[in-house]
Amino acid sequence: MNNSVSKTSKLIRCAIWILVICAAVAPIWLAIECYNIARSLPDHGWNFHVARVLVLLVANFIFTALIAIITLLFLWVRLAKSLPDLQGWHLQKPDSEFTANDEVNGYTFNDYLVQENRVFDELNDLISGPWADEVHGNFSRYLQGSVCNPETIVDRNWNRSHVLEAANPIGGALLIHGLSDAPYSLRKLGERLHSEGYTVVWLRVPGHGTSPSALANVDWHDWTAAVRVAARGLRDLVPDGYPLVLAGYSNGGALSVQYALSSIEDASLPKMKALLLFSPMIGINPMARITRLYHMVALVSRNRKAQWSNVDAEVDPFKFSSWPMNASVQAWSMTQVVEKQLAALEKSGRMNEMPPVLAMQSVVDSTVVVPKLITVLFERMKTRKSELFLFDIDRVRSLRNLFNLSFEKKIFPKLERTDLPYTLAVLKNSRTDSRAVSVQTRDGELWNEQTTDLSWPEHVVSLSHVAVPIPAEDRIYGSAEATSDTGLSLGSVTLRAEPSALLLSSSLFIRCRYNPFYLFMEDRVVDWLSKAVGSPNCKSSG
């Protein structure tokens, strides 16, 4: 097998060199041909020469494009070689992970949990076995006794699926985390929903919570299959007819919308009464599509690091720090599926069957394309029960010249129409000279302002993709006061160094990782949910 791969990679490299030579010759040939036309009368007629020039122009364009692609691949390989060495957790994964092929008749969520137990038994064997000699220093999620160890840092290992049943449930809630993430990100929300009377299921999506290598080998079909299994499991835990709701963060938001759309087409799937979305991944940078080439790059370069865009120290107990190219590929595929399903539902005139949606989103988000959330999802909604809640930036006048405000031209013009088919709410500064915030809500043409006792913290000027579902009181990602006793202050780390000197992303030091308005947001979510879902005795289809 290795000899075959080696021969294939040599052939590909030879082919690339041939293309490079042809691309270099093409413009020279074109220049010579143009010179010949200019200096002499054509023996074969002008049409003949013009046709040759056109052919050469097309050839030149093709070879130029190939040169651009080859340059991209060359830079990609150079970048891959500059990454730190891969460790065991980048190369190995538990073998028993759930895949879409496991979703057969009779397979239940209890079966999923049993299979997940095997996955984590295998992970523990890897941690105590081949990975033990690869962990150096005190900060690693794969080191027993480390402050980063997910088994000990909080009350339980929140990398795993979890079920919390209500004694007298008013409904059921399925919570789905984001890409490279874990159920921990929606832990606080789930606990609040449980206190309100919901039976809650936190789903660990396949490829997550174990090793980055698992995310490098997962497929988006595995994710959607797991959501279907968990939804059926939740339906079995709640009295028949009681409402079910789906809450998703980031990629979990895309999975939530995809499930709701699939349940409209498939009557066998339990129906959801409402969707709660936090920084939902409805659209991402189209450049993610290019990462599909990573297999070819790795083959040509014979360097497995070409399959990774980032290799960092794994210090976060509930989120992978390293990023495999496959994650971007699967995320792109997921967003394309959701966009096509929404377009098809709208074309069929059935958007009224879509459950109401509440989305909580920062106007500044470097992970998802916020305008896509508006155009792809909300502009298609057919009920004012749906609400888009935006967190604006801190617009204190003294900070204005420090902001890149280019996002405004992409977002705010889409919100100016007076006939929005949903409710719009914006948390923003009450005045330009004050950090105090209020919430302006528009239903139709009417704006209402709700004053609050909240304000922007001194050193937080905007939320981020990862911040929205995390409270400031979180003991890992929260403020400095909240994380002071854990030894792991990922929400307020203050190391100083050249970025290249650290095996940590520079975004860790500047990106806001918690939501200072979380408790206000949580109350608004619960209030909206009670109105959208209605009485627990209302029959829910499915």
N, C-alpha and C positions, 0 to 999 in steps of 0.2 A: 504493500500500500504506500509506504513512504517513497519507494523508488518511482512508483507511478506518479505521485504528487510532484516529486522532484523533476521528472521528465516534462510533466505538464507545465510547471512553472517556467522551465527553460524555454519551452516552445512559445509560451505567452510573452516572455521577455524578448525573444527573437522577433516575434511579430510586432511588438511595440517599437523596437529599433527600426524595423523596416518602415513603419508608419512615420517615424520621426524623420527618416531620410527622405521619404516621399514628400512629407510636408515641407521640408526645407527646399526641395527641388522645385515644387509646384509654383511658388511665386517667381522664381528665377525663370522658369519656362514661360510663364505668363508675360513677364517683362520682355523677354526675347521676342515673343510672338507679336506683341504690340509694337515693338521697335521695327520688326520686319514689315508690318502693315504701313507704318508711317514713312519708311524710306523707299518703298518701291511699289510700283503698280502690281496689283495681284494678278498672277498668271491664271489662277483658278476662279477669278471673280471675287467681288467683295463678299458675297453671301458665304462663300466657303471660309474666308478668313474670319468673318464675324461669328460664324458657327463655332469655329475653333476657339475663338476668344471666350465665347459664352461657356463652352465646355470647360475651358481652363478656369474660368471664374468659379464655376460650380465645384470643380476639383479643388481649387484653392480654398474655397469656403469650407469644404468637408475636411481638408487636411488641417486647416486652422482650428476648426472645432476639435479635431482629434488632438492637436497639440495642446489645446486648453485642457482637455480631459487628462492627457498624460501629465501635464504640469500639476493638475490637481492631485492626481494619484501619487506623483512624486513627493509633493509636499505632505500628503497624507502619510506616506511611508516614513518620511523624515520625522514628522510629528510623533508617529507611533514609536519610533526608535528612541525618542527623547523621554518617553514615559518611564516611570520607575518599573522595576522588574515585577512580573506577576507573581503573586503568592498562591498558596494552595486554595484559598477561597475564591480566587479568580479562575481556577482551573478545574476544581472539583465541586460536586454538588450531591445532595442526597438523591438516591436513585428512585425512591418511591413517590416522588411528587405526582400529584394529580394532573392528568391531561384530559383533553376533550374526549379521548377514546374511552375513558373510564365512565363517562356518563351513559350508562346502559339502563335498560328497563330494570327497575327495582333498586337502583343505586340511590341511597338516601344521604341526607346531610350527616346522619350519624356515621355512615360509612366513610364520608369525607373526613370527619373528625378522627376516626380510627386510623385512616390512612395518614392523616397529618401527624398523628402520634409516631408512626413509623418514620416519617420524614425527620422529625426532630430527634428521634433515637439515633438515626444515621448521622445527623448533624453533630450530635454529641460525640459519636465515635470518631468523626473526622477531627473535631476540636481536640480531643484527648489523644488522638493518634498522630496521623501525618502532619497536622498543622501545628502541633505543640512546639516543635523546634523552630517554626517560622515566626513566632510572635516574640518581638523584642520590645522592651520598655513596658511601662505600666498602663498604657492607654490602648486598649483593643477590645472590641466586642467579643473576640474569640479567645480571651484570656480569663480563666477562672480567677475570681478575686479582684478583677479590674473594676474601676468605677464605671467603665463602659459596659459591663456585663449585663445584658438584658434580663438575666434570671434574678438579679438581686437589686437592681437600682431602684425599682418601684415595687408595687405590691405583687405583681405577677409578670410573667414574660408576655408582654403585649405584642410580640411578633406573631402570636398564635391566634387562631379563631377563638371566639369566646361567646358564650350564651348566658344571658341574664334574664331569667323568667320573672314576670310579675305575678303576684299572688292572684290578683283579680284584674287581668289585663283589659285595657281599653282598646288595644290594637297591637300591632307588631311593627318593629322597625329593623330594617336591614341596612347596615352601615358598611361602606366599601371605601377602602383607603386608596391612596394615590400610587403613582409609579415609583419604584424603589423604596416604597414606604411600608408601613405596617399599621395594624388596627389601632395602635397607640394614638395616631393623629386625630381620631374621632372618639377617643376614650371619654373625654369630658362631655361631649354632646350626648353620647350613648347613656352615660350615667344620669344626665338630666332627663332624657326621655324616659328612662326607667323610673325615675322618681315621679314622673307625671303619669305613670301607669302603663307604659309600653313594655312588652317583652322585646328584648333587644338581642340581635345577633350581629356580632362583629365578624366579618369574613376576612380571613387571610387569603388574599388572591394568590394563585399559584405563581411560583417564581420569586416570592418575596419572603422576607423574614429569616432566611437561612444563609445563603451565600450569594455574592454578586454573580457567580457562575450560573446559578439557577436562572437569574434574570437574562443572562446571555443566551439561554437556550429555550426560553418559553415562547409560546405563540399566543396571539390575542384570542384565538378560538378556545384556548384553555381557560382564559379569564371569563369569557361569556358563559362557558359551560358551568364553571364554578358558581357564578351568580345565579344561574337557573337552579342548580342543586340547592343552594342556600335559600332561595326564595321559596322553594317547595318545602324545605325544612321549617322555615318560619311559619308558613301557612299551617303546618301540622301542630305548631306550638300555640296557636291562637284560636279561640273559639270560631267556628265557622260563621262567616258573615262579618266578622270584626275587621276593621280597616287595616291595611298594610301600607307602610310608607317606606321609601327608599332614600337613603342619604349617601351622597358620594362626594369625595374630595378629589380634585384634580382628575387623574385618569379614572378614578372611581366615579366621578361625575359623568364622564363619557359612557362608562359601563352602565350607569343608572339609566341614562337616556336611552341607550341601546336596548336595555332590557324592557323598558316601558314600551318602546316601539315594537319590539318582538312580541310582547304579550298582546298587543292589539291584533297582530296577525295570527297568533297561535293561542287558541282558546284554552288549551290545556295548561298554560302558564298562569299562576296567580296574578291577579291585577293589582296595581298599586293605586292608591287614592291620591298620593301626592309625592312630589320629588323635592328633596332638599339638596342643593348643589353648592359646593364651596370651592372657589377657584376652578371651575369645571374646565376640563380639557376638551372643549368643543372644536377649537382650532389651534394648530401649532405652526411654527415656522416651516414653510415649505422646504427649506433646506434639509429638513429631517429625511426627506425622500431620497436625497443623495446617499445617505448612509446605507442604502440597500447594496451599495457597491462594496461593502466591507469584506464580504467573502472573497471577492476577486482580489482585492488589495492584499488580504492576508495570504492568499495563495501565491500571488506574484512575489511578494516580499519574503515569504516563508517566515513571517513574524506574527505570532499570535497576538501581540500587542496592538496590531492594526485593527483588531475587533473591538477596541476600547477607545473611547474619546477622553476618558479620565481615569486615572488610577491613583487614588488617594488612600491615606491611612483610614482604616475602618474603625473610627472612634465613636460613631453615632450608634447607639444601641438599637434604634428603631428605624433607621434609614440607611441604605447603602451609600457610601461616599463615592465609590468607584462607579463609573457609568459605562455599560457596554453599548456598542452601536445597536445591538438588537433591540434595546429598550426604545430607542428613537424610531426604529423601523416599525415595531409593533404599535407604538403610540400613533404614528402617522396613519397606519392602516386602520386603527380603531376610529380615528376622527373621520376618515373617508367613509367608513361604513355608516357612521352616525349621520353624516351629512347627506348621503344618498338615501338613507331610510327616511329622514325628515322630508326631503324633496319628494320622495315617492308618496308619502302619506299626504302631503299637501296637495299633490297633483290628483290624488284620488278623492279629495274633498273630505278627508276623515280626521283633520287636525283637531276637531272638536272632541275626539276620543282620547286625545293626549291628556294625562292628568295634569293638574295645575303644578307650576314650578316656582320655587323660591330659590334664587341664586344670590349668593353673597360673594362679591368680587371687588378686588382692589383695582382702581383705574390704572395703576402701574403694575405690570406683571411681565417679567422677562421670560416666563415659561410658556404661557398660552397667549393666543391672539385675542385680546378682549373684544375687538369689533366683531369677530366671528360669533361670539356668544350672542351678540345682538342680532346680526343679520341671519345667521343660520338657525338659531333657536327662537329667540324672543319675538322677532318680527313675524313669525309664523303662528304664534300662540293665538288662541281664539277666546280666551277668557281673562277678564280683569282680575281673577283670583291670582293669576301668576304675577310675581313681583321680581324685579331686578333691583337689587340693593347694592349700590356702589360706595366704596370707601374712597373719598377724594384724598389728595395730598394736603399737607399742612401748608396753607397759603399765607402764612404770616408775612407781611410786606418785607421784612428784613431778610427773608430767605429767598425771595422770588428770583433773584439773579443767579441762584445756585442750582435751579431746576432745569432739566431738559423737558420742556413742555410740548414736545412734538406729538405726544400721545393725544393731546386735546383735539387736533385736527382729524384724527382717525376715529375718535369716540363720540365727542359731543355733538357734531353735526347729525349723527344718526339718532340723536335723542330729541331733536328740536321739533319734530312733527307733533301736532296737537292730538292726533288720533292714534296714539300708541295703543296697541292691543294688549297692554299689560300695565301694571302699576310700576312706576319708577320712583325709587327713593335714593337719596344721596346724602351721606354723612359728610359734612364739610364745616369749615370754620364759620362761626356765627358772624364774625367781622374780620376784615383783612388785617386788623391790628391786634387780634386776640387769638390765642390757641384754643379757646373754648369752642366746642362743636355743637351743632344742631343737626336735625334730620329734616330735609325738605322732601316731601312726598307729593308726587303728581299723579292724580287719577283723572285721565282725560285732560281737560284744559286747566283744571284747578290745582293750585299748589297750596300745600299746608306745611307749616313749619312747626316742628316739635323741639322745644328747647330741652337741653340736658344739663346735667352737672358734670359732664365729661370734658376733657381737654386733651390736646396732644401732649405726650410726655416731652420733656426737654430735649432728649436726644433721638427722638423718633420723628421722621419727617414724612414717611409714607409706609403703608403696609407692603407686603410682598406676596408672591404666590404661596409661599409656605406658611405665612403668618396667620391667615384668616381663621383657621379652626383651632388655634392654640391660645389659651388664656395666658395673661401676663403672670399668673400664679403658678404656671407649670414649672415643675422642679428640674426639668432638663432644658427646655427651650424658652423659659420665661425670663423675667427681668433678673437683674443681678441679685436683688433681695430674695427672690424666690429660689434661686439656684445656689445660694451661698453655702448650703449644708450638704450638697450632693457630691462635690468634688468634680462635677461635670457641668460647666456653665456654657452650653452650646448656644444659648440665647444671648449671652453677654460676654463672650470670650474677648480678651484684649491683648493678645500677643502682638509683639512688634518685631518685624524682621523683613528681609527681602522676601517677596512672595515665592521666589524660586528656591528659597532655602527650606521651605516647609512642604511636607506631604499632606497639605490641607488646602482646600480651595480658598482663594482670597475672599470669595463671597461669604464665607463663614463669618468673617470679621465685620462685614458691613451690612449684610442683608438682614432686614428685620425678620425675626423668627417667631414673634408672638404678636397677638392682637390686643392692644391696650383697651379696646372697646368690646372685648369678647363677651363679657357678662351682659352688656346691653344687647349685643347681637343674639345671644342665646335666648334672652327673654322675647325678643322679636320673633325668633324662629318658632318658639313654643306658641306664642300668640297667633301667628299666621297659621300654624299647623292646626290649631283648634278650630279656626274658621274654615280652613280648606277641607278638613276631613269631616267635620261635623260630629254628630253624636256617635258614640261607639256602637250604638244599637242599629245604626243605619246599615243596611245590607250592602256588602261590598261584593261586586261580581268577581267570579273566579274563586 
